[in-house]
Amino acid sequence: MVVIDGMSLRQIAELLGVSAMTVQRRVKLGLNTIADELKATQPDA
């Protein structure tokens, strides 16, 4: 929602009924997970 839809953390928090801090943490966790998965698919340089 943040990246694709351009929504603010506050907008997403209101939509989901959670705090903006919770949204921020979840976004960070999700991005870190994606980064880790991408690193795992790359051959060692």
PDB file with SEQRES, HELIX, SHEET and CRYST1 records, atoms N, CA, C and O in Angstrom:
SEQRES   1 A   45  MET VAL VAL ILE ASP GLY MET SER LEU ARG GLN ILE ALA          
SEQRES   2 A   45  GLU LEU LEU GLY VAL SER ALA MET THR VAL GLN ARG ARG          
SEQRES   3 A   45  VAL LYS LEU GLY LEU ASN THR ILE ALA ASP GLU LEU LYS          
SEQRES   4 A   45  ALA THR GLN PRO ASP ALA                                      
HELIX    1 AA1 LEU A    9  LEU A   16  1                                   8    
HELIX    2 AA2 ALA A   20  THR A   41  1                                  22    
CRYST1    1.000    1.000    1.000  90.00  90.00  90.00 P 1           1          
ATOM      1  N   MET A   1       0.817  -1.191   0.000  1.00  0.00           N  
ATOM      2  CA  MET A   1       0.000   0.000   0.000  1.00  0.00           C  
ATOM      3  C   MET A   1       0.863   1.259   0.000  1.00  0.00           C  
ATOM      4  O   MET A   1       0.555   2.244  -0.671  1.00  0.00           O  
ATOM      5  N   VAL A   2       1.942   1.205   0.762  1.00  0.00           N  
ATOM      6  CA  VAL A   2       2.829   2.366   0.823  1.00  0.00           C  
ATOM      7  C   VAL A   2       3.500   2.571  -0.524  1.00  0.00           C  
ATOM      8  O   VAL A   2       3.477   3.671  -1.076  1.00  0.00           O  
ATOM      9  N   VAL A   3       4.094   1.515  -1.047  1.00  0.00           N  
ATOM     10  CA  VAL A   3       4.865   1.633  -2.277  1.00  0.00           C  
ATOM     11  C   VAL A   3       3.963   1.673  -3.505  1.00  0.00           C  
ATOM     12  O   VAL A   3       4.118   2.549  -4.356  1.00  0.00           O  
ATOM     13  N   ILE A   4       3.045   0.755  -3.606  1.00  0.00           N  
ATOM     14  CA  ILE A   4       2.230   0.630  -4.814  1.00  0.00           C  
ATOM     15  C   ILE A   4       1.147   1.701  -4.891  1.00  0.00           C  
ATOM     16  O   ILE A   4       0.971   2.327  -5.936  1.00  0.00           O  
ATOM     17  N   ASP A   5       0.426   1.914  -3.805  1.00  0.00           N  
ATOM     18  CA  ASP A   5      -0.693   2.858  -3.814  1.00  0.00           C  
ATOM     19  C   ASP A   5      -0.313   4.263  -3.369  1.00  0.00           C  
ATOM     20  O   ASP A   5      -1.104   5.194  -3.516  1.00  0.00           O  
ATOM     21  N   GLY A   6       0.890   4.426  -2.825  1.00  0.00           N  
ATOM     22  CA  GLY A   6       1.337   5.737  -2.379  1.00  0.00           C  
ATOM     23  C   GLY A   6       0.620   6.245  -1.140  1.00  0.00           C  
ATOM     24  O   GLY A   6       0.561   7.451  -0.898  1.00  0.00           O  
ATOM     25  N   MET A   7       0.077   5.327  -0.358  1.00  0.00           N  
ATOM     26  CA  MET A   7      -0.642   5.722   0.857  1.00  0.00           C  
ATOM     27  C   MET A   7       0.350   6.041   1.973  1.00  0.00           C  
ATOM     28  O   MET A   7       1.452   5.494   2.016  1.00  0.00           O  
ATOM     29  N   SER A   8      -0.052   6.921   2.860  1.00  0.00           N  
ATOM     30  CA  SER A   8       0.782   7.237   4.016  1.00  0.00           C  
ATOM     31  C   SER A   8       0.597   6.166   5.084  1.00  0.00           C  
ATOM     32  O   SER A   8      -0.385   5.423   5.077  1.00  0.00           O  
ATOM     33  N   LEU A   9       1.552   6.102   5.995  1.00  0.00           N  
ATOM     34  CA  LEU A   9       1.450   5.151   7.099  1.00  0.00           C  
ATOM     35  C   LEU A   9       0.186   5.416   7.911  1.00  0.00           C  
ATOM     36  O   LEU A   9      -0.481   4.482   8.357  1.00  0.00           O  
ATOM     37  N   ARG A  10      -0.135   6.673   8.097  1.00  0.00           N  
ATOM     38  CA  ARG A  10      -1.332   7.043   8.863  1.00  0.00           C  
ATOM     39  C   ARG A  10      -2.608   6.571   8.166  1.00  0.00           C  
ATOM     40  O   ARG A  10      -3.523   6.066   8.818  1.00  0.00           O  
ATOM     41  N   GLN A  11      -2.669   6.734   6.852  1.00  0.00           N  
ATOM     42  CA  GLN A  11      -3.846   6.286   6.100  1.00  0.00           C  
ATOM     43  C   GLN A  11      -4.021   4.772   6.218  1.00  0.00           C  
ATOM     44  O   GLN A  11      -5.131   4.281   6.425  1.00  0.00           O  
ATOM     45  N   ILE A  12      -2.930   4.050   6.084  1.00  0.00           N  
ATOM     46  CA  ILE A  12      -2.988   2.592   6.182  1.00  0.00           C  
ATOM     47  C   ILE A  12      -3.392   2.178   7.585  1.00  0.00           C  
ATOM     48  O   ILE A  12      -4.195   1.260   7.757  1.00  0.00           O  
ATOM     49  N   ALA A  13      -2.841   2.850   8.591  1.00  0.00           N  
ATOM     50  CA  ALA A  13      -3.175   2.540   9.981  1.00  0.00           C  
ATOM     51  C   ALA A  13      -4.672   2.709  10.228  1.00  0.00           C  
ATOM     52  O   ALA A  13      -5.301   1.862  10.862  1.00  0.00           O  
ATOM     53  N   GLU A  14      -5.230   3.792   9.733  1.00  0.00           N  
ATOM     54  CA  GLU A  14      -6.669   4.026   9.904  1.00  0.00           C  
ATOM     55  C   GLU A  14      -7.483   2.949   9.198  1.00  0.00           C  
ATOM     56  O   GLU A  14      -8.482   2.469   9.734  1.00  0.00           O  
ATOM     57  N   LEU A  15      -7.058   2.573   8.002  1.00  0.00           N  
ATOM     58  CA  LEU A  15      -7.764   1.552   7.233  1.00  0.00           C  
ATOM     59  C   LEU A  15      -7.744   0.196   7.941  1.00  0.00           C  
ATOM     60  O   LEU A  15      -8.739  -0.529   7.940  1.00  0.00           O  
ATOM     61  N   LEU A  16      -6.594  -0.140   8.549  1.00  0.00           N  
ATOM     62  CA  LEU A  16      -6.430  -1.442   9.200  1.00  0.00           C  
ATOM     63  C   LEU A  16      -6.820  -1.447  10.672  1.00  0.00           C  
ATOM     64  O   LEU A  16      -6.956  -2.510  11.278  1.00  0.00           O  
ATOM     65  N   GLY A  17      -6.997  -0.272  11.244  1.00  0.00           N  
ATOM     66  CA  GLY A  17      -7.356  -0.192  12.658  1.00  0.00           C  
ATOM     67  C   GLY A  17      -6.197  -0.481  13.589  1.00  0.00           C  
ATOM     68  O   GLY A  17      -6.382  -1.038  14.672  1.00  0.00           O  
ATOM     69  N   VAL A  18      -4.999  -0.101  13.164  1.00  0.00           N  
ATOM     70  CA  VAL A  18      -3.803  -0.270  13.992  1.00  0.00           C  
ATOM     71  C   VAL A  18      -3.073   1.067  14.051  1.00  0.00           C  
ATOM     72  O   VAL A  18      -3.465   2.025  13.385  1.00  0.00           O  
ATOM     73  N   SER A  19      -2.012   1.128  14.848  1.00  0.00           N  
ATOM     74  CA  SER A  19      -1.257   2.377  14.945  1.00  0.00           C  
ATOM     75  C   SER A  19      -0.325   2.540  13.744  1.00  0.00           C  
ATOM     76  O   SER A  19       0.028   1.569  13.075  1.00  0.00           O  
ATOM     77  N   ALA A  20       0.062   3.782  13.489  1.00  0.00           N  
ATOM     78  CA  ALA A  20       1.004   4.059  12.405  1.00  0.00           C  
ATOM     79  C   ALA A  20       2.343   3.385  12.683  1.00  0.00           C  
ATOM     80  O   ALA A  20       3.027   2.964  11.749  1.00  0.00           O  
ATOM     81  N   MET A  21       2.725   3.276  13.954  1.00  0.00           N  
ATOM     82  CA  MET A  21       3.977   2.611  14.313  1.00  0.00           C  
ATOM     83  C   MET A  21       3.919   1.129  13.943  1.00  0.00           C  
ATOM     84  O   MET A  21       4.908   0.565  13.476  1.00  0.00           O  
ATOM     85  N   THR A  22       2.764   0.501  14.151  1.00  0.00           N  
ATOM     86  CA  THR A  22       2.600  -0.906  13.774  1.00  0.00           C  
ATOM     87  C   THR A  22       2.760  -1.065  12.270  1.00  0.00           C  
ATOM     88  O   THR A  22       3.424  -1.993  11.809  1.00  0.00           O  
ATOM     89  N   VAL A  23       2.159  -0.169  11.510  1.00  0.00           N  
ATOM     90  CA  VAL A  23       2.290  -0.213  10.056  1.00  0.00           C  
ATOM     91  C   VAL A  23       3.751  -0.046   9.668  1.00  0.00           C  
ATOM     92  O   VAL A  23       4.253  -0.780   8.817  1.00  0.00           O  
ATOM     93  N   GLN A  24       4.435   0.905  10.279  1.00  0.00           N  
ATOM     94  CA  GLN A  24       5.839   1.149   9.967  1.00  0.00           C  
ATOM     95  C   GLN A  24       6.681  -0.093  10.240  1.00  0.00           C  
ATOM     96  O   GLN A  24       7.529  -0.461   9.427  1.00  0.00           O  
ATOM     97  N   ARG A  25       6.451  -0.732  11.368  1.00  0.00           N  
ATOM     98  CA  ARG A  25       7.203  -1.945  11.714  1.00  0.00           C  
ATOM     99  C   ARG A  25       6.936  -3.060  10.716  1.00  0.00           C  
ATOM    100  O   ARG A  25       7.859  -3.757  10.295  1.00  0.00           O  
ATOM    101  N   ARG A  26       5.683  -3.229  10.341  1.00  0.00           N  
ATOM    102  CA  ARG A  26       5.324  -4.302   9.409  1.00  0.00           C  
ATOM    103  C   ARG A  26       5.894  -4.051   8.018  1.00  0.00           C  
ATOM    104  O   ARG A  26       6.338  -4.985   7.349  1.00  0.00           O  
ATOM    105  N   VAL A  27       5.884  -2.802   7.583  1.00  0.00           N  
ATOM    106  CA  VAL A  27       6.468  -2.460   6.287  1.00  0.00           C  
ATOM    107  C   VAL A  27       7.960  -2.756   6.314  1.00  0.00           C  
ATOM    108  O   VAL A  27       8.493  -3.350   5.378  1.00  0.00           O  
ATOM    109  N   LYS A  28       8.631  -2.347   7.376  1.00  0.00           N  
ATOM    110  CA  LYS A  28      10.074  -2.588   7.490  1.00  0.00           C  
ATOM    111  C   LYS A  28      10.369  -4.085   7.498  1.00  0.00           C  
ATOM    112  O   LYS A  28      11.289  -4.540   6.819  1.00  0.00           O  
ATOM    113  N   LEU A  29       9.598  -4.845   8.259  1.00  0.00           N  
ATOM    114  CA  LEU A  29       9.786  -6.296   8.314  1.00  0.00           C  
ATOM    115  C   LEU A  29       9.575  -6.918   6.934  1.00  0.00           C  
ATOM    116  O   LEU A  29      10.346  -7.779   6.511  1.00  0.00           O  
ATOM    117  N   GLY A  30       8.545  -6.485   6.247  1.00  0.00           N  
ATOM    118  CA  GLY A  30       8.269  -7.009   4.909  1.00  0.00           C  
ATOM    119  C   GLY A  30       9.375  -6.694   3.919  1.00  0.00           C  
ATOM    120  O   GLY A  30       9.781  -7.559   3.144  1.00  0.00           O  
ATOM    121  N   LEU A  31       9.864  -5.466   3.938  1.00  0.00           N  
ATOM    122  CA  LEU A  31      10.946  -5.082   3.031  1.00  0.00           C  
ATOM    123  C   LEU A  31      12.225  -5.839   3.350  1.00  0.00           C  
ATOM    124  O   LEU A  31      12.949  -6.248   2.442  1.00  0.00           O  
ATOM    125  N   ASN A  32      12.509  -6.029   4.641  1.00  0.00           N  
ATOM    126  CA  ASN A  32      13.687  -6.802   5.037  1.00  0.00           C  
ATOM    127  C   ASN A  32      13.569  -8.252   4.580  1.00  0.00           C  
ATOM    128  O   ASN A  32      14.551  -8.846   4.135  1.00  0.00           O  
ATOM    129  N   THR A  33      12.382  -8.818   4.687  1.00  0.00           N  
ATOM    130  CA  THR A  33      12.156 -10.197   4.247  1.00  0.00           C  
ATOM    131  C   THR A  33      12.379 -10.324   2.745  1.00  0.00           C  
ATOM    132  O   THR A  33      13.012 -11.275   2.286  1.00  0.00           O  
ATOM    133  N   ILE A  34      11.864  -9.375   1.985  1.00  0.00           N  
ATOM    134  CA  ILE A  34      12.064  -9.384   0.534  1.00  0.00           C  
ATOM    135  C   ILE A  34      13.548  -9.273   0.208  1.00  0.00           C  
ATOM    136  O   ILE A  34      14.048 -10.004  -0.647  1.00  0.00           O  
ATOM    137  N   ALA A  35      14.253  -8.373   0.876  1.00  0.00           N  
ATOM    138  CA  ALA A  35      15.684  -8.196   0.635  1.00  0.00           C  
ATOM    139  C   ALA A  35      16.450  -9.479   0.944  1.00  0.00           C  
ATOM    140  O   ALA A  35      17.334  -9.872   0.184  1.00  0.00           O  
ATOM    141  N   ASP A  36      16.118 -10.128   2.049  1.00  0.00           N  
ATOM    142  CA  ASP A  36      16.784 -11.380   2.417  1.00  0.00           C  
ATOM    143  C   ASP A  36      16.538 -12.463   1.374  1.00  0.00           C  
ATOM    144  O   ASP A  36      17.455 -13.201   1.013  1.00  0.00           O  
ATOM    145  N   GLU A  37      15.313 -12.559   0.894  1.00  0.00           N  
ATOM    146  CA  GLU A  37      14.988 -13.565  -0.120  1.00  0.00           C  
ATOM    147  C   GLU A  37      15.732 -13.287  -1.427  1.00  0.00           C  
ATOM    148  O   GLU A  37      16.214 -14.213  -2.080  1.00  0.00           O  
ATOM    149  N   LEU A  38      15.824 -12.028  -1.803  1.00  0.00           N  
ATOM    150  CA  LEU A  38      16.554 -11.682  -3.023  1.00  0.00           C  
ATOM    151  C   LEU A  38      18.037 -11.994  -2.882  1.00  0.00           C  
ATOM    152  O   LEU A  38      18.659 -12.495  -3.819  1.00  0.00           O  
ATOM    153  N   LYS A  39      18.603 -11.703  -1.724  1.00  0.00           N  
ATOM    154  CA  LYS A  39      20.019 -12.014  -1.482  1.00  0.00           C  
ATOM    155  C   LYS A  39      20.266 -13.510  -1.576  1.00  0.00           C  
ATOM    156  O   LYS A  39      21.303 -13.943  -2.078  1.00  0.00           O  
ATOM    157  N   ALA A  40      19.315 -14.300  -1.093  1.00  0.00           N  
ATOM    158  CA  ALA A  40      19.465 -15.756  -1.098  1.00  0.00           C  
ATOM    159  C   ALA A  40      19.438 -16.326  -2.516  1.00  0.00           C  
ATOM    160  O   ALA A  40      19.954 -17.419  -2.749  1.00  0.00           O  
ATOM    161  N   THR A  41      18.848 -15.608  -3.454  1.00  0.00           N  
ATOM    162  CA  THR A  41      18.763 -16.107  -4.826  1.00  0.00           C  
ATOM    163  C   THR A  41      19.934 -15.666  -5.688  1.00  0.00           C  
ATOM    164  O   THR A  41      20.090 -16.144  -6.811  1.00  0.00           O  
ATOM    165  N   GLN A  42      20.753 -14.765  -5.178  1.00  0.00           N  
ATOM    166  CA  GLN A  42      21.878 -14.247  -5.940  1.00  0.00           C  
ATOM    167  C   GLN A  42      23.117 -15.113  -5.728  1.00  0.00           C  
ATOM    168  O   GLN A  42      23.409 -15.506  -4.599  1.00  0.00           O  
ATOM    169  N   PRO A  43      23.843 -15.413  -6.795  1.00  0.00           N  
ATOM    170  CA  PRO A  43      25.102 -16.147  -6.618  1.00  0.00           C  
ATOM    171  C   PRO A  43      26.118 -15.256  -5.907  1.00  0.00           C  
ATOM    172  O   PRO A  43      26.067 -14.030  -6.013  1.00  0.00           O  
ATOM    173  N   ASP A  44      27.025 -15.876  -5.194  1.00  0.00           N  
ATOM    174  CA  ASP A  44      28.059 -15.102  -4.495  1.00  0.00           C  
ATOM    175  C   ASP A  44      28.932 -14.382  -5.505  1.00  0.00           C  
ATOM    176  O   ASP A  44      29.304 -14.936  -6.539  1.00  0.00           O  
ATOM    177  N   ALA A  45      29.251 -13.133  -5.183  1.00  0.00           N  
ATOM    178  CA  ALA A  45      30.062 -12.318  -6.104  1.00  0.00           C  
ATOM    179  C   ALA A  45      31.533 -12.548  -5.886  1.00  0.00           C  
ATOM    180  O   ALA A  45      32.360 -11.946  -6.571  1.00  0.00           O  
TER     181      ALA A  45                                                      
END                                                                             
